[in-house]
Amino acid sequence: MIKMNMTTWAAAVVVVLLAGDPALAADASVKIGNFVFTPQNLTVKTGTTVTWTNEDDIPHTVTSSAGAFRSKPLDTDQTFSFTFTTPGSYKYFCALHPHMTGTIVVEAAAPQ
């Protein structure tokens, strides 16, 4: 058994808290600019929250082709976030400019 004084124990707790939970997925982002989603294709793990940011000077939406998610029209610098909990391929587009398309591929997280 390892003995720790209170200072060592507190430092260990801080390290664990700062390191976070490795099982949690990282967040990802997609930029909207010049009538393009960038990146257009993104692969993430389940549990990842993707945030789209409109960097254009006109409104855009983020609309799932299968109805899984739909943003309101986003003005300049507004964001929309969605957390992907189910593996699969999620195609989306801008409802105001349907030629703008993208795909999020969600892979199962590795078992712990």
PyRosetta script that sets phi, psi and omega in degrees:
from pyrosetta import init, pose_from_sequence

init()
pose = pose_from_sequence("MIKMNMTTWAAAVVVVLLAGDPALAADASVKIGNFVFTPQNLTVKTGTTVTWTNEDDIPHTVTSSAGAFRSKPLDTDQTFSFTFTTPGSYKYFCALHPHMTGTIVVEAAAPQ")
pose.set_psi(1, 134.5)
pose.set_omega(1, 179.7)
pose.set_phi(2, -90.5)
pose.set_psi(2, 131.5)
pose.set_omega(2, 177.0)
pose.set_phi(3, -97.9)
pose.set_psi(3, 136.7)
pose.set_omega(3, 178.0)
pose.set_phi(4, -128.6)
pose.set_psi(4, 140.7)
pose.set_omega(4, 171.6)
pose.set_phi(5, -81.2)
pose.set_psi(5, 172.2)
pose.set_omega(5, -175.1)
pose.set_phi(6, -61.6)
pose.set_psi(6, -37.6)
pose.set_omega(6, -179.9)
pose.set_phi(7, -65.9)
pose.set_psi(7, -44.9)
pose.set_omega(7, 179.4)
pose.set_phi(8, -64.1)
pose.set_psi(8, -42.7)
pose.set_omega(8, 179.5)
pose.set_phi(9, -62.5)
pose.set_psi(9, -45.2)
pose.set_omega(9, 179.8)
pose.set_phi(10, -62.7)
pose.set_psi(10, -40.6)
pose.set_omega(10, 178.7)
pose.set_phi(11, -63.4)
pose.set_psi(11, -40.2)
pose.set_omega(11, 179.0)
pose.set_phi(12, -63.8)
pose.set_psi(12, -40.3)
pose.set_omega(12, 178.4)
pose.set_phi(13, -64.1)
pose.set_psi(13, -42.3)
pose.set_omega(13, 179.1)
pose.set_phi(14, -62.1)
pose.set_psi(14, -43.0)
pose.set_omega(14, 179.0)
pose.set_phi(15, -60.2)
pose.set_psi(15, -45.1)
pose.set_omega(15, 179.5)
pose.set_phi(16, -63.4)
pose.set_psi(16, -43.9)
pose.set_omega(16, -179.7)
pose.set_phi(17, -65.2)
pose.set_psi(17, -40.7)
pose.set_omega(17, 179.6)
pose.set_phi(18, -69.5)
pose.set_psi(18, -33.9)
pose.set_omega(18, -179.5)
pose.set_phi(19, -70.2)
pose.set_psi(19, -29.2)
pose.set_omega(19, 179.7)
pose.set_phi(20, 77.2)
pose.set_psi(20, -177.8)
pose.set_omega(20, -179.0)
pose.set_phi(21, -92.1)
pose.set_psi(21, 115.9)
pose.set_omega(21, -178.8)
pose.set_phi(22, -64.5)
pose.set_psi(22, -16.9)
pose.set_omega(22, -179.8)
pose.set_phi(23, -77.6)
pose.set_psi(23, -17.8)
pose.set_omega(23, -179.6)
pose.set_phi(24, -76.3)
pose.set_psi(24, 138.4)
pose.set_omega(24, 179.9)
pose.set_phi(25, -76.8)
pose.set_psi(25, 151.1)
pose.set_omega(25, 176.6)
pose.set_phi(26, -79.8)
pose.set_psi(26, 154.7)
pose.set_omega(26, 175.2)
pose.set_phi(27, -80.6)
pose.set_psi(27, 159.3)
pose.set_omega(27, 179.5)
pose.set_phi(28, -134.7)
pose.set_psi(28, 160.1)
pose.set_omega(28, -179.4)
pose.set_phi(29, -135.2)
pose.set_psi(29, 151.4)
pose.set_omega(29, 176.0)
pose.set_phi(30, -129.4)
pose.set_psi(30, 131.2)
pose.set_omega(30, 177.7)
pose.set_phi(31, -96.3)
pose.set_psi(31, 144.1)
pose.set_omega(31, 174.6)
pose.set_phi(32, -113.2)
pose.set_psi(32, 115.3)
pose.set_omega(32, -178.7)
pose.set_phi(33, -157.7)
pose.set_psi(33, 142.3)
pose.set_omega(33, 179.4)
pose.set_phi(34, 54.2)
pose.set_psi(34, 38.2)
pose.set_omega(34, 178.1)
pose.set_phi(35, 62.0)
pose.set_psi(35, 34.7)
pose.set_omega(35, 179.5)
pose.set_phi(36, -141.2)
pose.set_psi(36, 141.7)
pose.set_omega(36, 169.3)
pose.set_phi(37, -88.1)
pose.set_psi(37, 127.9)
pose.set_omega(37, -179.2)
pose.set_phi(38, -129.8)
pose.set_psi(38, 119.3)
pose.set_omega(38, -0.8)
pose.set_phi(39, -73.5)
pose.set_psi(39, 152.2)
pose.set_omega(39, 179.6)
pose.set_phi(40, -73.9)
pose.set_psi(40, -33.5)
pose.set_omega(40, 177.4)
pose.set_phi(41, -123.2)
pose.set_psi(41, 129.7)
pose.set_omega(41, -176.3)
pose.set_phi(42, -136.5)
pose.set_psi(42, 133.1)
pose.set_omega(42, 176.6)
pose.set_phi(43, -111.9)
pose.set_psi(43, 129.0)
pose.set_omega(43, -178.3)
pose.set_phi(44, -135.1)
pose.set_psi(44, 169.8)
pose.set_omega(44, 175.4)
pose.set_phi(45, -94.8)
pose.set_psi(45, 157.4)
pose.set_omega(45, 176.2)
pose.set_phi(46, -57.3)
pose.set_psi(46, 144.5)
pose.set_omega(46, -177.8)
pose.set_phi(47, 92.3)
pose.set_psi(47, -6.3)
pose.set_omega(47, -179.8)
pose.set_phi(48, -78.2)
pose.set_psi(48, 136.6)
pose.set_omega(48, 172.2)
pose.set_phi(49, -98.6)
pose.set_psi(49, 123.8)
pose.set_omega(49, 176.8)
pose.set_phi(50, -102.0)
pose.set_psi(50, 132.7)
pose.set_omega(50, 177.7)
pose.set_phi(51, -118.1)
pose.set_psi(51, 125.1)
pose.set_omega(51, 176.3)
pose.set_phi(52, -97.7)
pose.set_psi(52, 136.3)
pose.set_omega(52, 177.8)
pose.set_phi(53, -123.2)
pose.set_psi(53, 124.9)
pose.set_omega(53, 178.3)
pose.set_phi(54, -82.5)
pose.set_psi(54, 112.4)
pose.set_omega(54, 177.7)
pose.set_phi(55, -103.6)
pose.set_psi(55, 4.7)
pose.set_omega(55, 176.1)
pose.set_phi(56, -84.5)
pose.set_psi(56, 166.3)
pose.set_omega(56, 179.0)
pose.set_phi(57, -95.4)
pose.set_psi(57, 12.1)
pose.set_omega(57, 174.3)
pose.set_phi(58, -130.5)
pose.set_psi(58, 157.6)
pose.set_omega(58, -178.0)
pose.set_phi(59, -67.8)
pose.set_psi(59, 149.4)
pose.set_omega(59, 172.8)
pose.set_phi(60, -141.3)
pose.set_psi(60, 161.8)
pose.set_omega(60, 172.6)
pose.set_phi(61, -120.5)
pose.set_psi(61, 167.0)
pose.set_omega(61, 171.5)
pose.set_phi(62, -123.2)
pose.set_psi(62, 107.8)
pose.set_omega(62, -171.3)
pose.set_phi(63, -128.0)
pose.set_psi(63, 119.4)
pose.set_omega(63, 178.2)
pose.set_phi(64, -67.6)
pose.set_psi(64, 134.0)
pose.set_omega(64, 177.1)
pose.set_phi(65, -64.0)
pose.set_psi(65, -27.7)
pose.set_omega(65, -178.0)
pose.set_phi(66, -101.5)
pose.set_psi(66, 4.8)
pose.set_omega(66, 177.5)
pose.set_phi(67, 84.5)
pose.set_psi(67, 13.1)
pose.set_omega(67, -177.7)
pose.set_phi(68, -71.7)
pose.set_psi(68, -30.2)
pose.set_omega(68, 179.7)
pose.set_phi(69, -156.7)
pose.set_psi(69, 157.0)
pose.set_omega(69, 178.7)
pose.set_phi(70, -158.7)
pose.set_psi(70, 125.9)
pose.set_omega(70, 176.9)
pose.set_phi(71, -90.3)
pose.set_psi(71, 163.0)
pose.set_omega(71, 166.2)
pose.set_phi(72, -76.7)
pose.set_psi(72, 168.5)
pose.set_omega(72, 174.2)
pose.set_phi(73, -59.5)
pose.set_psi(73, 129.2)
pose.set_omega(73, -178.0)
pose.set_phi(74, -99.3)
pose.set_psi(74, 121.4)
pose.set_omega(74, 174.0)
pose.set_phi(75, -79.0)
pose.set_psi(75, 177.2)
pose.set_omega(75, -179.9)
pose.set_phi(76, -53.5)
pose.set_psi(76, 131.1)
pose.set_omega(76, 178.6)
pose.set_phi(77, 71.4)
pose.set_psi(77, 2.3)
pose.set_omega(77, 174.8)
pose.set_phi(78, -81.4)
pose.set_psi(78, 155.3)
pose.set_omega(78, -177.6)
pose.set_phi(79, -125.0)
pose.set_psi(79, 160.2)
pose.set_omega(79, 172.2)
pose.set_phi(80, -138.1)
pose.set_psi(80, 133.9)
pose.set_omega(80, -180.0)
pose.set_phi(81, -124.2)
pose.set_psi(81, 146.9)
pose.set_omega(81, 176.3)
pose.set_phi(82, -144.6)
pose.set_psi(82, 135.1)
pose.set_omega(82, 178.0)
pose.set_phi(83, -98.8)
pose.set_psi(83, 124.4)
pose.set_omega(83, -177.8)
pose.set_phi(84, -92.0)
pose.set_psi(84, 114.0)
pose.set_omega(84, -176.4)
pose.set_phi(85, -108.1)
pose.set_psi(85, -9.6)
pose.set_omega(85, -177.0)
pose.set_phi(86, -124.5)
pose.set_psi(86, 128.7)
pose.set_omega(86, 177.4)
pose.set_phi(87, -59.9)
pose.set_psi(87, 150.3)
pose.set_omega(87, 178.0)
pose.set_phi(88, 151.7)
pose.set_psi(88, -176.0)
pose.set_omega(88, 179.0)
pose.set_phi(89, -111.6)
pose.set_psi(89, 124.0)
pose.set_omega(89, -175.7)
pose.set_phi(90, -115.9)
pose.set_psi(90, 102.8)
pose.set_omega(90, 176.4)
pose.set_phi(91, -83.8)
pose.set_psi(91, 143.0)
pose.set_omega(91, 178.5)
pose.set_phi(92, -144.6)
pose.set_psi(92, 168.3)
pose.set_omega(92, -177.6)
pose.set_phi(93, -154.9)
pose.set_psi(93, 171.8)
pose.set_omega(93, 172.8)
pose.set_phi(94, -93.3)
pose.set_psi(94, 120.7)
pose.set_omega(94, -178.6)
pose.set_phi(95, -66.4)
pose.set_psi(95, -22.4)
pose.set_omega(95, 179.1)
pose.set_phi(96, -85.8)
pose.set_psi(96, -24.0)
pose.set_omega(96, -178.6)
pose.set_phi(97, -140.7)
pose.set_psi(97, 78.0)
pose.set_omega(97, -170.9)
pose.set_phi(98, -58.7)
pose.set_psi(98, -14.9)
pose.set_omega(98, 176.6)
pose.set_phi(99, -72.6)
pose.set_psi(99, -15.3)
pose.set_omega(99, 177.1)
pose.set_phi(100, -82.2)
pose.set_psi(100, 116.8)
pose.set_omega(100, -176.6)
pose.set_phi(101, -135.1)
pose.set_psi(101, 160.4)
pose.set_omega(101, 175.8)
pose.set_phi(102, -159.3)
pose.set_psi(102, 170.2)
pose.set_omega(102, 179.3)
pose.set_phi(103, -141.4)
pose.set_psi(103, 133.8)
pose.set_omega(103, 170.9)
pose.set_phi(104, -110.8)
pose.set_psi(104, 121.9)
pose.set_omega(104, 175.2)
pose.set_phi(105, -101.2)
pose.set_psi(105, 123.4)
pose.set_omega(105, -177.8)
pose.set_phi(106, -109.9)
pose.set_psi(106, 119.9)
pose.set_omega(106, 178.9)
pose.set_phi(107, -102.2)
pose.set_psi(107, 150.7)
pose.set_omega(107, 177.5)
pose.set_phi(108, -62.8)
pose.set_psi(108, 139.7)
pose.set_omega(108, 176.5)
pose.set_phi(109, -69.1)
pose.set_psi(109, 148.7)
pose.set_omega(109, -179.8)
pose.set_phi(110, -65.2)
pose.set_psi(110, 138.1)
pose.set_omega(110, 177.9)
pose.set_phi(111, -64.4)
pose.set_psi(111, 145.5)
pose.set_omega(111, -179.3)
pose.set_phi(112, -87.3)
pose.dump_pdb("model.pdb")
